[in-house]
Amino acid sequence: MKSFLVDQDGYYGEFGGAYVPEILHKCVEELTNKYLEVIESKEFKKEFDQLLRDYVGRPSPLYPAKRLSEKYGCKLYLKREDLNHTGAHKINNTIGQILLARRMGKKRIIAETGAGQHGVATATVCALMNMECIVYMGKTDVERQHINVEKMKMLGATVIPVTSGNMTLKDATNEAIRDWCCHPADTYYIIGSTVGPHPYPDMVARLQSVISEEIKKQLQEKEGRDYPDYLIACVGGGSNAAGTIYHYINDERVGIILAEAGGKGIETGMTAATIQLGKMGIIHGARTYVIQNEDGQIEEPYSISAGLDYPGIGPIHANLAAQSRANVLAINDDEAIEAAYELTKLEGIIPALESAHALGALKKLKFKAEDIVVLTVSGRGDKDIETYLSFNEQL
C-alpha cells in the first residue's frame, strides 16, 4: 500500500532529506538515531501525555459549529487548538521536543518564530523545565507581534531581533541555524514546524499527531464513525496541518484541503503561496518547493499572517500536493480577514490569522449535506486583534 509518511531515508517521495553543513551533521545524525527510540518509549509517552492533559489542557474540544454548518451546507466541526495553554497548537510540539532535549542532555534551547506563538510555546516549556531559551525573531515580526515578544521575555527567554532579509520567519530560521552551527554540543534546536532537515518534519508531525488521534476518538463518539469526509487546515511550514491529517494521511476516504497564504494575490508577487508558485529547491536543510526567481534565489514571501509568511513548505505537504493527495488553495489576505469576522459573528470565536486562512477555504468548496468536515482552528486571535482592527478601518 502506498504511504504518504516518511521513508527510512527521511524522504516523502522526492521531498525531504537532510542537507546540512558539515558542522551540524553529527547533531542531526544523533537526533535521527535517538528520536524514535525516545518518543516511542513508555516513559516518554507517560510524561508527554500527562503534561498534555494537566498542563496544556488536552484533549481540545471538537466543536459542532451549527451556524457555520448551516451556511456551508455540511456538518462542520472545529478542532479547538486555540483553547490550548499558550493559545495555539505549537505547545504540543515544544513539550515533546523539550522532553527529548532533556533526555539527550542538552541544556540550551534555541528556536525561531514568526507570529511568536512557537516562541511563546518554547519559552513556556523552557520555564517549565528550567532551561536557557534563546528565540530568534525577524525584526518585522517583533514589531507586529509585540505582545508575544513581551510574553517570551516575561517567561525568561532572550529574544533576538533579526535584521537580515525582510526580517521575518525565513531570516529568523537562518539565524537559528547559524547559532546551532556555533554551539552544536550543548544546544538543542526546537523547530516549530514540519520543516528543516530530517528528522524534524517527521518528529514534529508525530508530536502534533495528538490532534488527529483525538479527532478519531471524538468523531467516533459524536458520529459513530472515526473519520471525516474532509479535513481542512492552514499551512505555512505545516505543523498544525500535519497533526490534523497524520492518522488519516493514507486513508483515501478522507479528503485533505490545505489553505496557504495567497497574500495580496498569487499574481502580485506579494504572496506566500508556495504550492502554487514554488519550484523544487533546498531551504533550511530540506528539499521541497520554494518560491524562487530564475537564478534560484529565494524570493521574499508576504502574508498578512506572520505565521504563514514562509517561502517554503514542509516536505510532507509538498509531496501530498505533488501526488494530488491534498487539494491546496491559496487564500488571500482579504478572504482570510472576512472569514475571521464571519467565525467571530456566527460562532463567537476569534481565530488567529493563520486559522482564518483555513476558514477562508470554505467559500471555495462545495459540500453535500451529509459531509462531515473537520477544520482545525490552530490558534486564537488575541495576537492579531490590531491587524484585524487596522484592516477593518481600511474597509
C-alpha positions, 0 to 999 in steps of 0.5 A, spaced: 500 500 500 502 506 498 504 511 504 504 518 504 509 518 511 516 518 511 521 513 508 527 510 512 531 515 508 527 521 511 524 522 504 516 523 502 517 521 495 522 526 492 521 531 498 525 531 504 532 529 506 537 532 510 542 537 507 546 540 512 553 543 513 558 539 515 558 542 522 551 540 524 551 533 521 553 529 527 547 533 531 542 531 526 545 524 525 544 523 533 537 526 533 535 521 527 538 515 531 535 517 538 528 520 536 524 514 535 527 510 540 525 516 545 518 518 543 516 511 542 518 509 549 513 508 555 516 513 559 516 518 554 509 517 552 507 517 560 510 524 561 508 527 554 501 525 555 500 527 562 503 534 561 498 534 555 492 533 559 494 537 566 498 542 563 496 544 556 489 542 557 488 536 552 484 533 549 481 540 545 474 540 544 471 538 537 466 543 536 459 542 532 459 549 529 451 549 527 451 556 524 457 555 520 454 548 518 448 551 516 451 556 511 456 551 508 451 546 507 455 540 511 456 538 518 462 542 520 466 541 526 472 545 529 478 542 532 479 547 538 487 548 538 486 555 540 483 553 547 490 550 548 495 553 554 499 558 550 493 559 545 495 555 539 497 548 537 505 549 537 505 547 545 504 540 543 510 540 539 515 544 544 513 539 550 515 533 546 521 536 543 523 539 550 522 532 553 527 529 548 532 535 549 532 533 556 533 526 555 539 527 550 542 532 555 542 538 552 541 544 556 540 550 551 534 551 547 534 555 541 528 556 536 525 561 531 518 564 530 514 568 526 507 570 529 511 568 536 506 563 538 512 557 537 516 562 541 511 563 546 510 555 546 518 554 547 519 559 552 513 556 556 516 549 556 523 552 557 520 555 564 517 549 565 523 545 565 528 550 567 532 551 561 536 557 557 531 559 551 534 563 546 528 565 540 530 568 534 525 573 531 525 577 524 525 584 526 518 585 522 515 580 526 517 583 533 514 589 531 507 586 529 507 581 534 509 585 540 505 582 545 508 575 544 515 578 544 513 581 551 510 574 553 517 570 551 521 575 555 516 575 561 517 567 561 525 568 561 527 567 554 532 572 550 529 574 544 533 576 538 531 581 533 533 579 526 535 584 521 537 580 515 532 579 509 525 582 510 526 580 517 521 575 518 520 567 519 525 565 513 531 570 516 529 568 523 530 560 521 537 562 518 539 565 524 537 559 528 541 555 524 547 559 524 547 559 532 546 551 532 552 551 527 556 555 533 554 551 539 552 544 536 554 540 543 550 543 548 544 546 544 538 543 542 534 546 536 526 546 537 523 547 530 516 549 530 514 546 524 514 540 519 520 543 516 528 543 516 532 537 515 530 530 517 528 528 522 524 534 524 518 534 519 517 527 521 518 528 529 514 534 529 508 531 525 508 525 530 508 530 536 502 534 533 499 527 531 495 528 538 490 532 534 488 527 529 488 521 534 483 525 538 479 527 532 478 519 531 476 518 538 471 524 538 468 523 531 467 516 533 463 518 539 459 524 536 458 520 529 459 513 530 464 513 525 472 515 526 473 519 520 471 525 516 469 526 509 474 532 509 479 535 513 481 542 512 487 546 515 492 552 514 499 551 512 505 555 512 511 550 514 505 545 516 505 543 523 498 544 525 496 541 518 500 535 519 497 533 526 490 534 523 491 529 517 497 524 520 492 518 522 488 519 516 494 521 511 493 514 507 486 513 508 483 515 501 476 516 504 478 522 507 479 528 503 485 533 505 484 541 503 490 545 505 489 553 505 496 557 504 497 564 504 495 567 497 497 574 500 495 580 496 494 575 490 498 569 487 499 574 481 502 580 485 508 577 487 506 579 494 504 572 496 506 566 500 503 561 496 508 556 495 504 550 492 502 554 487 508 558 485 514 554 488 519 550 484 523 544 487 529 547 491 533 546 498 531 551 504 533 550 511 536 543 510 530 540 506 528 539 499 521 541 497 518 547 493 520 554 494 518 560 491 524 562 487 526 567 481 530 564 475 537 564 478 534 560 484 534 565 489 529 565 494 524 570 493 521 574 499 514 571 501 508 576 504 502 574 508 498 578 512 499 572 517 506 572 520 505 565 521 504 563 514 509 568 511 514 562 509 517 561 502 517 554 503 513 548 505 514 542 509 516 536 505 510 532 507 505 537 504 509 538 498 509 531 496 501 530 498 500 536 493 505 533 488 501 526 488 494 530 488 493 527 495 491 534 498 487 539 494 491 546 496 488 553 495 491 559 496 487 564 500 488 571 500 489 576 505 482 579 504 478 572 504 482 570 510 480 577 514 472 576 512 472 569 514 475 571 521 469 576 522 464 571 519 467 565 525 467 571 530 459 573 528 456 566 527 460 562 532 463 567 537 470 565 536 476 569 534 481 565 530 488 567 529 490 569 522 493 563 520 486 559 522 482 564 518 486 562 512 483 555 513 476 558 514 477 562 508 477 555 504 470 554 505 467 559 500 471 555 495 468 548 496 462 545 495 459 540 500 453 535 500 449 535 506 451 529 509 459 531 509 462 531 515 468 536 515 473 537 520 477 544 520 482 545 525 482 552 528 490 552 530 490 558 534 486 564 537 486 571 535 488 575 541 495 576 537 492 579 531 486 583 534 490 590 531 491 587 524 484 585 524 482 592 527 487 596 522 484 592 516 477 593 518 478 601 518 481 600 511 474 597 509 
